[in-house]
Amino acid sequence: MIYSHEVQHMCPVAKGCNHGPAPIPEEGKWVQAREVKDISGLTHGVGWCAPQQGACKLTLNVKDGVIEEALVETIGCSGMTHSAAMASEILVGKTILEALNTDLVCDAINTAMRELFLQIAYGRTQSAFSEGGLPIGAGLEDLGKGLRSQIGTMYSTRAKGTRYLEMAEGYVSKIFLDANNEICGYEFVRLGPMMEQIKKGVDANQALAKATGKYGRTTEEDGAVKSIDPRAE
């Protein structure tokens, strides 16, 4: 240890009581975090790249300082999907400190890691007050059946109005209009469950029918006058 000339000539003053770090909530208990291995929790966070052309939602499940589970979801930039593939291999098995100082390929994923580190290190995780935390695999529950990210995609122009393209329920195949040409409902396809059925040998048309649902007013009795394909009409 190197001390400056001024410090070397200072007289020593005894240190008083030391209470240690303030306890933070972790998986149903209060923890004084002194080392990386003292940190546990599951949490989500969002990051973005410098030009703000894409974003990443990252979910990490940390046990005793080590990332045991990672869910990487990206939107807005085609290159990010490949970056996410690499990041998913990189993240698991590392401590949160290692992951924070690792190149996760994409700036948006790096930023998401930074935001999650803040939540995890300060005891602001989703599982802060859940006794024992959440099991490995909890990240997949966010995706639901079909294991597909929930995406909202809407497009609109002043001249032609709005088009619903993708909702939490799935791929929007039709939007229904009322007498005022306002949207009053939509038809959607749950792509995840449909693909599961097709993989099991179900005919594609049958699988499509089973995975199709409707929301809102979609019949003449309800006031729907017509339906349009949001991608073609």
N, C-alpha and C positions, 0 to 999 in steps of 0.2 A: 504494500500500500504506500503510495507516495503522498506526502502532505506538503502543503505550501509552507513557506518560511513563516508566515503569520500564524498559521495553525500550530506549527511546532512550538512556538513560544507562548501559546495559550496555556493557562493552568487548567487542569481537569476539574470538571464539575460532575458530581454523581447524578446518575439518572434516577428519577423517582419511580413510582409504580408503573407497571406496564400491563395494561388490560388485554393486549393482543388485538387482533382484528375484530370488527363488529360481526356478530353471527349473521349469516344469511340463511334464508329458508331453502332447503334442498330435500325434495322427495319426502316431505312430512316430518322433517327434523331441522333443528337449527345447528348450523355448522360454522365453526371458525376456520375459514379456508386459509391455510398456510402454504400448502403445496398443491400442485396440479392434481394429484390423486385425491384431494379432498373435494373435488368438484363433481357433481352428478346432476343430471336433469335432461328433460326433453323439451325442445323449443323450436319455433319456426322464425324465419326472418326473410327479408327481401333485400336484394342488392341490385345495383344498376351499373352500367359501364359509363366511362367518362363522357362519350358522345351521347349517352342516354338512348341508344338504339335498341337496347334489349334489357330485360330484367330476369332475375333468378329468384325463385322462392326455394329456400334451403331448409330442410328439417333435419335436426341432429338429435340422436339419443346418446347421451354421454353417461358412462358408468365409471366411477372411480378415475375420472380424468381422461378416459380413453373413449373415442368415438366408436360406438358399437353398431350404429345404424345411421344411414344417411339417405335422404330422399332429395334428389336434385331435379327441380322443375324449371324450365326456361321458356321464355316467350319473346318474340320480336326480332330475333336474329338467327339466321340459318346456321351460322357457325357455332352458335352456343350449344346446339344439340350435341355436337361432337365433343365440345369442351366439357359438357356435363357428363358424357360417358367416361372421359378420362378422370374427371374430378370424383366421380363415384368410386373409382378404384383407389384413388389417392387418399381420400378422406378416412375411410374405415381403418381402424387399427392404430391411428395416430392419436396422440394426446391433443387436446384443444389448443395447447400452446404451439405444438408442432404444426398443426393445421393452419393456425393463424399466420405462421411464417413460411408457409409453403405456397408455391405458385400453383393455383388451382386452374390454370390455363386461361380462364376467361375473367376479365375485370369485374363483371357483374357477380360472378360466383365468389371471387375474392372479397368483394364488398359485402356480400351476404354473410360470408364467414366472419368478417369483422363485426357486423351488427349482431350476429348470434353470440359471438364471444362476449360482447358487452352484457347481453342478457344472462348468459350462463355464469359469468364471473361475478356478477352483482346479485345473483339469486333471484332473477326475474323470469325464470323458466315457466313453461306451461304446467309443469309437474311439481312446482315448488311446494305445494301443500298436499300432494298425493302421496300417501304413505307407501314407501317402497318404490315410488316412481312408476313409470310405465314400462311394460315388457318390450323386449326387442321384437319388432314387428308392428309396433304401434303406428309407425309412419305410414305403413300400407293402408291402415284404416282410413286415413285422409282421402285415399283415392276411391274407396268404395268398391262395389262390385264391378268387375271388368278391369280393375287396376288402371284407370285412366285419369289423367289430371282434369280437374274441372276448369273449363275455359269459357270465357265470355268474349264473343267476337261480334261486333255490330258495325255496320257500315251505313253511312247516310250521305246524301247530297241535298242541297237546298232545292234543286230542281225536281228530284224524284223521291225525296223522303228517305226514311230509314229502312234497313234490311237486317233482320235478325239472322245471324249465320250460325252461331254456336252458343248454347246456354249450358248451365250446370247440368241439365238433364241430358244433353247430347247435341248431336248434329241437327240443326233445324232444316227440315226438308220442305216445309210449307209455312207461309204466314197467312192468316185469315183476316179479311177486311170486312168492315161493316158498311152500312149504307153511306157513311161519310168518308169512306176510303181510309178509315183509321184502323190500325191493327187491333184486333180484339182477341186473337188467340194464335197458337202456332202448333205445328206438328213436329215431333223430334224423333230421332233414332238414337238409341243408346248403343254407340259403336262398340264399346267394350263387351257387353253381354252378347251382342250380335256375333262378334268374332268368336266368342267362346262357344256359341251354338254351332257355328260353321265348322270349327275345329273338331267338334264332337260328331260331325257327319250329318248334321241337319241341313236340308236343302237351303240354299242361300235365300230364296224368296220366302220360305217359311221362317227362317231366322230373322229376316228383315221385318216380317209381319209381327213376330213375337216381341221384337225390340222397339217397335214403333208405339209412341204414345202421343197424347194431345193435352194441351193446357189452354184454359180460357174458353171463350165462346167460339166453337168450331162448326156449328150446325146452323141450318136456316132457322130452326126454331129458336135458337139463341140470338139470332140477329146477324150471323155471319153471311154475307152476300156472296163472297167469292174467296178463292185461295190463289196464291201465286207462289212460284218457285223463287225464293229470294236471290238465287244466284243467276237466274236466267231471265226473269221478267221484271 
